[in-house]
Amino acid sequence: MAVEATTQKPLTITGIAAEVEERMGVKPTLTKNLLKCLADIAEWEVSQGRNFTLPGIGTVRLAYQPRKPKREVRNPQTGETRMADPAPAKIVVRARAHPRMKRAVPTPTSKAGKGIADAYKAKRG
């Protein structure tokens, strides 16, 4: 299923289920239920303050973001400066790709990489 990355949309649950059925012969309903179960487990682990690792894919973890102090901002239309309210401290979700996924990223000089780079440049202008 080698479709050029610039024209292909991200896989949905249905698309993943079809791909698993093609490769392994597993019924799509079973694959969909498994994916939903994995999402529920990941959500539960994160809600309990723990990391969730899906081997070979990546890790989801929580990170503390400290309070940001007051800062001076400028209105670009009027040029007026004022003090912005401080941002409160918060806990955010971070995701890190497994090294296997990082190695799979195409280089800008490869065929797939050139298509991705060209699409990015066209979008950015």
Helices and strands as residue ranges (DSSP letters): H 13-24, H 28-47, E 52-54, E 58-65, E 71-74, E 81-84, E 90-97, H 99-104, H 111-124
